C-alpha cells in the first residue's frame, strides 16, 4: 500500500512544536543555522514570528503526530499584528505592500530528508494551493535560500536569476543589505549548468512563473544566501494553474 498523507494547519501548541522540531533538524542540525530564540536543549527552531504565522504541516496518516513537512504562512493582517513581515528585515517590500493586492508571505519550507523527492512535497503544495484559494491570495512571496555565503561560488545561479527571472518593477522587492546578483554577464553564462545549481524549491517556483527580487541578502546567522521569490498568481498560465490547484479544487488538502 502506498503512503497516505495528512495536510492541515497546526491547531495546538504540540503541533507547532512538532513543526519547530522538524525545522531544527533541517535548518539548525543540517544547514548550520541559529537564532536568538532557537532552543538547542529541546531541539526547537523558533522565532518571535511563530505566534503570528499559520503553520501548514504534513504527516503520514499512519503517524499523524510526526510532522515531516512544514510551511509558514503570513497574511497581511497577521503581519500588521506582528509589526512587519518576516522578510522585511532583509527586503524592502514597499512595491508589494503598495500593490493593492492580497499578499501572502511563505517561509520555513522544509521536508524531513526521508521524504524529499517523493509525494510529500506535492501534498504540502496542494495544501498551500487550498489556502491561497480560501483567502483569495493574489501575490505569494518569501525568502528562499542557497546554502552557504560564498558569493563567488554562487555567482552563476544568482546571475541566471537576475538576467532571466527578475520581477517586474511594480513587484520588485529590493535587498536592504544589497548584494548584487548581476555577477556574470548573460552572454558568458552556461545557463544549463547554472540552473543545475539552483535549489529545487526555487526551481519549482520558477516553473510556476515565479520571479525574484533585486539583489540577494547574505545571512551569516543561517549560513545562507537569500533571494526574494515573488509569484503573481494572475500571471500563471492555465497549465501552471491547473498543476498548482488541481488537488485543492478537488477538495483534497
Secondary structure, 3 states (H helix, E strand, C coil): CCCCEEEEECCCHHHHHHHHHHHHHHHHHHCCCCCCCCECCCCECCCCCCCCCEEEEEEEHHHCCCCCEEEEEEEHHHHHHHCCCHHHHCEECHHHHCCCCCEEEEEEEEECHHHCCCHHHHHHHHHHHHHHHHCCCCEEEEEEEEECCCHHHHHHHHHHHHHHHECCHHHCCEECCCECCCCCCHHHCCHHHHHHCCCHHHHHHHHCCCEECECEEEECCCCEEEEEEEEEHHHCCHHHHHHHHHHHHCCCC
